[in-house]
Amino acid sequence: MLEVREPRQNWYDAGLHHLCLAGEGAPLAAVLAHGARIVLDDERELLDATAGGGAACHGFNHPHIGMAIARQLERMAHVPLDGILHPEAAKLAHRLAGLLPGDLDRVVFAESGSAAVENALAFALDYWTARGKPARRRFLSFRNAWHGSTAVAAALNDPARRLGARRLALQQFIAPLPRDDEKTAALETLVARHANRLAGIVVEPLVQAAGWHFHDAQVLRRLRALADKHGLLLIFDECFTGFGRTGAMFACIAAGVMPDIVVLGKALAGGALPLAATVIRREFYEAAPGFAPHSTFSGNAMACAAANASLDLFEQEPRLEQVAEISRQLEQGLAPCRDLPGVRDVRVMGAIGVVEFRRIAEPAVLQQRFVDAGIYMKPTGRAVALVPALTIEPYDLTIMTGTTLKVLHEATRRRSRRKSSPDQPDLPL
């Protein structure tokens, strides 16, 4: 493990210019992470408001998960799931089938949520080909969604992309979510017109993580009814919402709507190792048997051990009760943000708190102000979102919401001192 005081030139300066990294400016030099904190090489500690990108549901470096990985490493770090099955993958598949509703019990592992989304799409195409309807090769997805960064998964986010990859000659329709009667009617017309070319509907249940937009169960019920009416597969992308984030173990359970395929990622392995899964209803899998895509490290033994340890913690510790308390604290702590100039909305769902503006001109500058105040935060688009670890201490969450209010208050106060004009951003950064 890196020492906090290891000379920066030994690793940071030596490697920085060789790496293609996202984001603006120089990246933070992190050397340790524990619980809800990230430790930098200058020994500053930042409270992490992102839960490691939504993956570290139990916080960073939870000892139970670490010990499970260490034990597995002693026995077997990896064998490919290609004519071989190891205990951790078998146990994990069985446990996921028991946690998900209905007959969602056929599991395909992958290394990332993007790859798991791609597997869901590939299965849908195989399903229709097996039924003698190979023309059904299009998918319906929704504006402001994010389904991953592989070429195929990213095509669901971008209406201008028409990509072919592997067996997928992927084409898609992107529409607004059916939040009201007018949008529902328009969507029904679109689907009816193209039903014989549609393979399925892909949606993030309850939370569109790209823009931190929330929608209620009624939207999902409308999609379920539309899929049933036209015989489409309904795919829930629960990479972000799965494992307690919205207040239930899975958003499909919270909404009371069962998909035909569910995609899991991020927190599946407790934020310790990369792992994702595509889970298919038995009824549909048996109509297209033999679907079992795999790559070298899909279902890696250590990653599956981490995931089993993470599920242990959900069974042994009061995670969902903690989410309810986090939700209450976020509501209370972020409520004063509603009085800040230019705030469009403050909303909370489970362990997600969002402050939305019309526009944030320079998110990187705002991010630096949060870092200077001791919070690791990633403002995106026009929103500032708090997505803490589900194990965050109430005291730390109070610091996080209080600092958020303080930083945003300072930023909006700067705007109020200037002459206001309609084209000015709400945050002059």
Residue pairs with C-beta under 8 A, 6 or more apart in sequence:
1 32
2 11
2 31
2 32
3 31
4 31
4 32
4 39
4 41
4 43
5 41
5 43
6 31
6 41
8 29
8 41
12 29
12 41
16 26
16 27
21 27
23 364
24 364
25 364
25 368
28 38
28 40
28 46
28 371
28 376
29 40
29 41
29 42
30 38
30 39
30 40
30 41
31 39
31 40
31 41
32 38
32 39
33 39
33 48
33 52
33 60
33 61
34 59
34 60
34 61
35 59
35 60
35 61
35 389
35 391
35 392
35 393
36 47
36 48
36 59
36 60
36 388
36 389
36 391
36 392
36 393
36 396
37 45
37 46
37 47
37 48
37 60
38 45
38 46
38 48
38 60
38 376
39 45
39 46
40 46
44 374
45 374
46 371
46 374
46 375
46 376
47 374
47 375
47 376
47 396
47 399
47 400
47 403
48 56
48 60
48 376
48 388
48 389
49 370
49 375
49 376
49 377
49 378
49 385
49 386
49 387
49 388
49 400
49 404
50 376
50 377
50 378
50 387
51 57
51 59
51 267
51 271
51 387
51 388
51 389
51 390
52 60
52 271
52 389
53 266
54 209
54 239
54 240
54 245
54 266
54 267
54 387
55 266
55 267
55 269
55 270
55 271
56 267
56 270
56 271
56 389
57 243
57 244
57 245
57 267
57 270
57 271
57 310
57 319
57 389
57 390
57 391
58 65
58 270
58 271
58 310
58 313
58 319
58 389
58 390
58 391
59 389
59 390
59 391
59 392
60 271
60 389
62 270
62 272
62 309
62 313
62 391
64 309
64 312
64 313
65 269
65 270
65 272
65 306
65 309
65 310
65 313
66 272
67 309
68 305
68 306
68 308
68 309
69 272
69 273
69 302
69 305
69 306
69 309
71 305
72 88
72 301
72 302
72 305
73 302
75 301
76 86
76 301
77 301
77 302
78 297
78 300
78 301
78 302
79 86
79 301
80 294
80 296
80 297
81 89
81 109
81 294
81 298
81 299
82 294
86 299
86 301
86 304
88 301
88 304
88 305
88 307
88 308
89 109
89 299
89 301
89 304
91 304
91 308
92 107
92 304
92 307
92 308
92 311
93 107
93 109
95 308
95 311
96 107
96 264
96 277
96 279
97 104
97 105
97 107
97 279
99 249
99 250
99 311
100 250
100 252
100 262
100 279
101 252
101 253
101 258
102 258
102 281
103 281
103 282
103 283
104 258
104 259
104 261
104 262
104 279
104 280
104 281
104 282
105 279
105 281
105 282
106 279
106 280
106 281
106 282
106 285
107 277
107 278
107 279
107 280
108 116
108 119
108 123
108 277
108 278
108 279
108 280
108 291
108 292
108 293
108 294
108 298
109 275
109 276
109 277
109 294
109 298
109 299
109 304
110 116
110 118
110 119
110 275
110 276
110 277
110 278
110 293
110 295
110 298
111 274
111 275
111 276
111 295
111 297
111 298
111 300
111 303
112 148
112 150
112 265
112 274
112 276
113 148
113 237
113 239
113 263
113 264
113 265
113 266
113 276
114 147
114 148
114 149
114 150
114 153
114 154
115 148
115 150
115 153
115 276
115 295
115 298
116 239
116 263
116 264
116 265
116 276
116 277
116 278
117 147
117 148
117 150
117 152
117 153
117 156
117 202
117 237
117 239
117 263
117 278
118 148
118 150
118 152
118 153
118 165
118 166
118 168
119 263
119 278
119 293
120 202
120 235
120 237
120 261
120 263
120 278
120 280
121 139
121 152
121 153
121 156
121 168
121 170
121 199
121 200
121 202
121 235
122 166
122 167
122 168
122 291
122 293
123 261
123 278
123 280
123 284
123 285
123 288
123 291
124 139
124 199
124 200
124 233
124 235
124 261
125 136
125 137
125 167
125 168
125 199
126 167
126 288
126 291
127 199
127 233
127 284
127 287
127 288
128 134
128 136
128 137
128 199
129 288
130 287
130 288
131 287
131 288
133 196
135 196
135 197
136 196
136 197
136 198
136 199
137 168
137 169
137 170
137 171
137 197
137 199
138 171
138 172
138 173
138 194
138 197
138 198
138 199
139 156
139 170
139 171
139 172
139 173
139 198
139 199
139 200
139 201
139 202
140 172
140 173
140 174
140 175
140 190
140 191
140 198
140 200
140 201
140 202
140 232
141 147
141 156
141 157
141 172
141 173
141 174
141 175
141 201
141 202
141 203
142 174
142 175
142 176
142 177
142 202
142 203
142 204
142 208
143 174
143 175
143 176
143 177
144 208
144 210
144 211
144 213
145 156
145 157
145 202
145 203
145 204
145 208
145 210
145 237
146 157
146 204
146 208
146 209
146 210
147 153
147 154
147 156
147 157
147 202
147 204
147 237
148 154
148 156
148 239
150 165
151 163
151 165
152 163
152 165
152 166
152 168
152 170
154 161
155 161
155 162
155 163
155 170
155 172
156 170
156 172
156 174
156 202
157 210
159 172
159 173
159 174
162 170
162 171
163 170
164 170
173 190
173 194
173 198
175 186
175 187
175 190
176 183
176 186
176 187
177 183
177 203
177 208
177 215
177 219
178 184
178 187
178 219
178 222
178 223
178 226
179 215
179 219
184 222
187 222
187 226
188 226
191 198
191 226
191 230
191 232
192 230
195 230
195 231
195 232
198 230
198 232
199 232
199 233
200 227
200 232
200 233
200 234
200 235
200 260
200 261
201 223
201 226
201 227
201 232
201 233
201 234
201 235
202 235
202 237
203 220
203 223
203 234
203 235
203 236
203 237
204 236
204 237
204 238
204 240
204 241
205 220
205 236
205 237
205 238
205 241
205 251
205 252
205 255
205 257
205 259
206 214
206 215
206 216
206 217
206 220
206 241
206 246
206 251
206 254
206 255
206 349
207 213
207 214
207 215
207 240
207 241
207 245
207 246
207 251
207 349
207 352
208 214
208 215
209 240
209 241
210 380
210 381
211 380
211 381
211 382
211 383
212 347
212 352
212 354
212 356
212 380
212 383
212 385
214 347
214 349
216 255
217 254
217 255
217 256
217 257
220 252
220 255
220 257
221 255
221 257
223 234
223 257
224 234
224 257
224 258
226 232
227 233
227 234
227 260
233 260
233 261
233 284
234 259
234 260
234 261
235 259
235 260
235 261
235 262
235 263
236 251
236 252
236 259
236 261
236 262
236 263
237 263
238 250
238 251
238 252
238 262
238 263
238 264
239 263
239 264
239 265
239 266
239 276
240 266
241 250
241 251
242 249
242 250
242 251
242 262
242 264
242 265
242 266
242 267
242 268
243 249
243 250
243 264
243 266
243 267
243 268
243 310
243 314
244 267
244 314
244 319
244 320
244 323
244 350
244 351
244 390
245 251
245 267
245 323
245 350
245 351
245 352
245 387
245 390
246 254
246 349
246 350
246 351
246 352
247 254
247 320
247 323
247 324
247 327
247 349
247 350
247 351
248 254
248 320
248 350
249 314
249 320
250 262
252 258
252 259
252 262
260 280
260 281
260 284
261 278
261 279
261 280
261 281
261 284
262 278
262 279
263 276
263 277
263 278
263 279
264 276
264 277
264 278
264 279
265 275
265 276
265 277
266 276
267 310
268 275
268 276
268 277
268 307
268 310
269 275
269 303
269 304
269 306
269 307
269 310
270 306
270 307
270 309
270 310
270 313
272 303
272 306
272 310
273 300
273 302
273 303
273 306
274 303
275 299
275 300
275 303
275 304
275 306
275 307
280 291
285 291
297 303
313 319
319 390
319 391
322 390
322 391
323 350
323 351
323 390
325 394
326 350
326 351
326 388
326 390
326 392
326 397
327 348
327 349
327 350
327 351
329 394
329 397
329 398
329 401
330 348
330 351
330 352
330 353
330 386
330 397
330 401
331 348
331 353
332 401
333 353
333 397
333 398
333 400
333 401
333 402
333 404
333 405
334 346
334 348
334 353
334 355
334 386
334 401
334 404
334 405
335 346
336 405
337 343
337 346
337 355
337 404
337 405
337 408
338 346
340 408
340 409
340 412
341 412
341 415
341 416
341 426
342 357
342 358
342 412
342 415
342 426
342 427
343 355
343 356
343 357
343 412
343 426
344 356
344 357
344 358
344 382
344 426
345 354
345 355
345 356
346 353
346 354
346 355
346 356
347 353
347 354
347 356
348 354
351 387
351 388
351 390
352 385
352 386
352 387
353 385
353 386
353 387
353 401
354 383
354 384
354 385
354 386
355 383
355 384
355 385
355 404
355 408
356 382
356 383
356 384
357 382
357 383
357 384
357 425
357 426
357 427
358 382
358 425
358 426
359 382
359 425
359 426
359 427
360 366
360 379
360 381
360 382
360 383
360 384
360 425
360 426
360 427
360 429
361 425
361 427
361 428
361 429
362 429
363 378
363 379
363 380
363 381
363 429
365 429
366 379
366 384
366 407
366 411
366 427
366 429
367 377
367 378
367 379
369 407
369 410
369 411
369 429
370 376
370 377
370 379
370 403
370 404
370 407
371 377
373 403
373 406
373 407
374 399
374 403
375 400
375 403
375 404
375 407
377 384
377 386
377 404
378 385
382 426
384 404
384 408
386 400
386 401
386 404
388 396
388 397
388 400
392 400
408 427
411 427
411 428
411 429
412 426
412 427
414 428
415 424
415 425
415 426
415 427
415 428
418 424
418 428
